[in-house]
Amino acid sequence: MITLHTANTQNGIKIPVALEELGLDYRLVLVDLAAGQQRSPEFLALNPNGRIPVLIDTDGPLAGEALFESGAILWYLGEHYGRLLPADPAARLRALQWLNLQVAAVGPMFGQAGWFLRTAPQRIDFAVERYVGEARRLSAVLEQRLQDHAWLAGDEYSVADIAHYGWLSRAEYADITLDDFPALRRWVDRITQRPAVQRAIRRLAEARARPDSGHGLEKATGSWPAPSGAAAEAAS
């Protein structure tokens, strides 16, 4: 039995996408970030760092112990369930290096850019320029990679793509326009149209719409609406 504690945010979308791609059943627990549930004793018992996502897999090697940090969870899912990681050793290492770029650089820089742009109590121009500049530089790194390769690890869609997708699909949060990065935009569009991604988006949106689910932070950071039109058909 898999239980996922997450939220409808750029970071929170990663693991639902992976679980849907793997076709795994899971219980979704939406964490109310705006209300501070991630700082509650109950949540800190799962992740002492007080951050989403957290995965509990009673059939995994941790035997029900909570696993936190999105990079670790994605790598675990790929290794344990035998998909979303290339079999070729070289391609597998490339997936690992691009996954680590996301958790070490893309997520933190995009997150800080958006925070100083949208949430900071006063504008600090140096901080905005620093983090938006880094977000733009990292977007250019990804653009260069995707001009020459279909996916970040090479020929195969992998956990590396899933890790980056949440932040790049909401790049405007960090004041980045994908019109400046055409290969990156095409990559985002291809991932968005994947049926598993649409199922993950829809499931988070439905959970967020429940009366007992908080969504203050999701409004501030950008979240995924329920699919409609062609996307809805892909999700069904």
C-alpha positions as CSV (number, residue, x, y, z in Angstrom):
1,M,0.0,0.0,0.0
2,I,1.4,3.4,-1.0
3,T,0.4,6.6,0.7
4,L,1.5,9.9,-0.7
5,H,1.5,13.2,1.3
6,T,1.8,16.1,-1.1
7,A,0.3,19.4,-2.2
8,N,-0.8,20.9,-5.5
9,T,2.4,22.8,-6.1
10,Q,5.3,22.7,-8.5
11,N,7.2,20.3,-6.2
12,G,4.1,18.4,-5.2
13,I,3.1,17.3,-8.7
14,K,6.2,15.2,-9.2
15,I,5.3,12.1,-7.3
16,P,1.7,11.9,-8.5
17,V,3.0,12.0,-12.1
18,A,5.5,9.2,-11.4
19,L,2.9,7.0,-9.7
20,E,0.4,7.5,-12.5
21,E,3.1,6.7,-15.1
22,L,3.9,3.5,-13.2
23,G,0.2,2.6,-13.0
24,L,0.3,2.2,-9.2
25,D,-2.6,2.5,-6.8
26,Y,-2.0,5.0,-4.0
27,R,-3.7,6.9,-1.3
28,L,-3.4,10.7,-1.7
29,V,-3.2,12.9,1.4
30,L,-3.3,16.5,0.5
31,V,-1.2,18.6,3.0
32,D,-2.6,22.0,3.8
33,L,0.5,24.2,3.4
34,A,-1.3,27.4,4.0
35,A,-2.5,26.2,7.4
36,G,0.9,25.0,8.3
37,Q,0.1,21.2,8.4
38,Q,3.7,20.5,7.3
39,R,4.9,21.9,10.6
40,S,2.5,19.8,12.7
41,P,4.0,17.1,15.0
42,E,2.2,14.4,13.0
43,F,3.8,15.5,9.8
44,L,7.2,16.2,11.3
45,A,7.2,12.6,12.5
46,L,7.2,11.6,8.8
47,N,9.6,14.3,7.6
48,P,11.6,16.2,10.2
49,N,12.4,18.8,7.6
50,G,8.7,19.7,7.3
51,R,8.4,19.6,3.5
52,I,6.4,17.7,0.9
53,P,6.3,15.2,-0.6
54,V,6.5,12.2,1.6
55,L,5.9,8.6,0.4
56,I,5.1,5.5,2.5
57,D,5.3,2.2,0.7
58,T,4.4,-0.7,3.0
59,D,5.6,-3.2,0.3
60,G,9.0,-1.4,-0.2
61,P,12.4,-2.1,1.4
62,L,11.7,0.5,4.1
63,A,8.6,-1.6,5.1
64,G,6.3,1.4,5.7
65,E,8.9,3.9,6.9
66,A,8.4,7.3,5.4
67,L,10.6,8.4,2.5
68,F,11.0,12.1,1.9
69,E,12.8,14.4,-0.6
70,S,11.4,14.2,-4.1
71,G,14.6,13.2,-5.8
72,A,15.0,10.2,-3.5
73,I,11.4,9.2,-4.0
74,L,11.6,9.4,-7.7
75,W,14.8,7.4,-7.8
76,Y,13.3,4.8,-5.4
77,L,10.1,4.4,-7.6
78,G,12.2,4.0,-10.7
79,E,14.5,1.5,-9.1
80,H,11.9,-0.5,-7.2
81,Y,9.2,-0.7,-9.9
82,G,11.6,-1.1,-12.8
83,R,10.4,1.8,-15.0
84,L,11.2,5.5,-15.6
85,L,14.9,4.8,-15.5
86,P,16.9,3.8,-18.5
87,A,18.3,0.2,-18.5
88,D,21.5,1.3,-20.2
89,P,24.1,2.2,-17.5
90,A,25.3,5.4,-19.3
91,A,21.8,6.7,-19.9
92,R,20.9,5.8,-16.3
93,L,23.7,8.0,-15.0
94,R,22.6,10.8,-17.3
95,A,19.1,10.5,-15.8
96,L,20.7,10.7,-12.3
97,Q,22.7,13.8,-13.1
98,W,19.7,15.7,-14.6
99,L,17.5,14.7,-11.7
100,N,20.2,16.1,-9.3
101,L,20.3,19.3,-11.3
102,Q,16.6,19.8,-10.6
103,V,16.8,19.2,-6.9
104,A,20.0,21.1,-6.4
105,A,19.5,24.0,-8.7
106,V,16.3,24.4,-10.7
107,G,13.9,23.9,-7.8
108,P,15.7,26.2,-5.4
109,M,16.4,28.9,-7.9
110,F,12.9,29.0,-9.4
111,G,11.5,28.8,-5.9
112,Q,13.5,31.7,-4.6
113,A,12.9,33.8,-7.7
114,G,9.1,33.4,-7.2
115,W,9.3,34.0,-3.5
116,F,11.2,37.3,-3.9
117,L,8.9,38.4,-6.8
118,R,5.6,37.4,-5.2
119,T,5.7,36.8,-1.5
120,A,8.5,38.8,0.1
121,P,7.1,41.6,2.3
122,Q,9.2,44.1,0.4
123,R,11.0,44.0,-3.0
124,I,14.7,43.5,-2.9
125,D,16.0,44.2,-6.3
126,F,19.3,42.4,-5.9
127,A,17.6,39.2,-4.8
128,V,15.1,39.4,-7.6
129,E,17.8,39.9,-10.2
130,R,20.0,37.2,-8.7
131,Y,17.3,34.4,-8.6
132,V,15.5,35.4,-11.8
133,G,18.8,35.5,-13.5
134,E,19.7,32.0,-12.3
135,A,16.3,30.7,-13.3
136,R,16.9,32.1,-16.8
137,R,20.4,30.7,-17.0
138,L,19.1,27.2,-15.9
139,S,16.3,27.4,-18.5
140,A,19.0,28.1,-21.1
141,V,20.9,25.0,-19.9
142,L,17.8,22.9,-20.3
143,E,17.0,24.5,-23.7
144,Q,20.4,23.5,-25.0
145,R,20.0,19.9,-23.8
146,L,16.6,19.6,-25.3
147,Q,17.6,21.1,-28.7
148,D,19.7,18.0,-29.2
149,H,17.8,15.3,-27.2
150,A,14.1,14.3,-27.0
151,W,14.4,13.9,-23.2
152,L,16.8,15.0,-20.5
153,A,18.4,11.5,-20.2
154,G,18.6,11.1,-23.9
155,D,16.1,8.9,-25.9
156,E,13.9,7.9,-22.9
157,Y,11.4,9.8,-20.8
158,S,12.6,9.4,-17.2
159,V,12.4,10.6,-13.6
160,A,14.6,13.5,-14.7
161,D,11.9,14.8,-16.9
162,I,9.2,14.3,-14.3
163,A,11.3,16.2,-11.7
164,H,11.7,19.3,-13.9
165,Y,8.2,19.4,-15.3
166,G,6.4,21.0,-12.4
167,W,8.7,24.0,-12.2
168,L,9.1,24.5,-16.0
169,S,5.4,24.1,-16.7
170,R,4.8,27.0,-14.3
171,A,7.9,28.9,-15.4
172,E,6.1,32.2,-15.2
173,Y,6.2,31.9,-11.4
174,A,9.9,32.7,-11.7
175,D,9.3,35.4,-14.4
176,I,10.4,33.1,-17.1
177,T,8.6,32.9,-20.4
178,L,9.0,29.7,-22.4
179,D,8.5,31.7,-25.6
180,D,12.3,32.4,-25.2
181,F,13.0,28.7,-25.0
182,P,11.2,26.9,-27.9
183,A,12.7,23.4,-27.3
184,L,11.8,23.7,-23.6
185,R,8.3,24.7,-24.5
186,R,7.8,21.8,-26.8
187,W,9.1,19.4,-24.1
188,V,6.7,20.8,-21.6
189,D,3.8,20.5,-24.0
190,R,4.7,16.9,-24.8
191,I,4.8,16.0,-21.1
192,T,1.5,17.8,-20.4
193,Q,-0.3,15.8,-23.0
194,R,0.8,12.5,-21.5
195,P,-2.3,10.6,-20.2
196,A,-0.6,9.8,-16.9
197,V,0.3,13.5,-16.3
198,Q,-3.3,14.5,-17.0
199,R,-4.5,11.9,-14.5
200,A,-2.1,13.3,-11.9
201,I,-3.2,16.9,-12.5
202,R,-6.9,15.9,-12.3
203,R,-6.4,13.9,-9.1
204,L,-4.7,16.8,-7.4
205,A,-7.3,19.3,-8.6
206,E,-10.1,17.1,-7.3
207,A,-8.4,16.6,-3.9
208,R,-7.8,20.4,-3.7
209,A,-11.5,21.0,-4.4
210,R,-12.6,19.1,-1.3
211,P,-14.0,21.3,1.5
212,D,-11.3,20.2,3.9
213,S,-8.3,20.9,1.7
214,G,-6.4,24.1,2.0
215,H,-5.1,25.9,-1.1
216,G,-3.7,29.2,0.0
217,L,-0.1,28.5,-1.0
218,E,-1.2,26.8,-4.2
219,K,-2.9,30.0,-5.3
220,A,0.3,31.9,-4.6
221,T,2.7,29.5,-6.4
222,G,0.6,28.3,-9.3
223,S,-1.2,25.0,-9.5
224,W,-2.8,22.8,-12.1
225,P,-6.5,23.2,-13.0
226,A,-8.6,20.2,-13.8
227,P,-8.1,19.1,-17.4
228,S,-10.6,20.3,-20.0
229,G,-11.2,19.7,-23.7
230,A,-8.6,17.5,-25.3
231,A,-6.7,17.3,-22.1
232,A,-9.7,15.9,-20.3
233,E,-10.1,13.3,-23.0
234,A,-6.5,12.3,-22.5
235,A,-7.0,12.0,-18.7
236,S,-10.1,9.7,-19.0
